Amino acid sequence: MFKQFFVALFAGLVLSLVAIGSAQAETSLGFGYDLARQLDKNQDDGQINLTTQVSVGRRSALILGLASGERYQVLELAFKRYNEKYLSGSFFQLGTDYWYGDKKKGAKSKLGLDLRLGYELPVTRNLVFSGAISALYGPNNLNTNKSGELLLRPHLGVMFHF
C-alpha cells in the first residue's frame, strides 16, 4: 500500500505538470541515447539506455527512460529542471528508477532514487549533447553486489529533439 501511494502521488504530480506546462509553452519532444554505457561496458553492465523527454513549461521536462543490460532492465521516470533556458545550460533531474534484476544471474529487483546534475549544449537546431553525473540510491552496487551504497554514475548523451 505504501508503494501504491507514492506511485499515485507521482502520477498526479506528472499529470498536473503536463496540464500546466502545455498551457504555457510549445511542446518539445526529444529522444536521447546515453553513449557512456556503450563506450565503457563496465558502466551498468554495458546497458543500452534510451530516453524520451517531453517539455513541461518553459524550463522543465519529464523524462521516461528505458535501459537493458545483461543482468538488469531499468525503467526511469524523472523531472528535469533547467537553470538557464530549455535544452541549453545546466540542469538538475530528480527521478525514480525500477531496476528489474535477472534472478538467474544473481540480480535483485529494487526501486531507486536518482539525482542528476549536468549540462546540455545545443550543437544544431535539433541536436543536443549532454554530460551529467548522477547519484543513485537503492539498487545493489553492480560491482560489489552490496545494498545501501550511493552509486555515482557518469552520463554522456546525445538527444534529437523536435
Secondary structure as UniProt FT lines:
FT   HELIX           2..24
FT   STRAND          29..34
FT   HELIX           36..39
FT   TURN            41..42
FT   HELIX           43..46
FT   STRAND          48..55
FT   STRAND          60..68
FT   STRAND          72..82
FT   TURN            86..87
FT   STRAND          88..101
FT   HELIX           103..105
FT   STRAND          110..122
FT   STRAND          127..137
FT   TURN            142..144
FT   STRAND          150..161
//
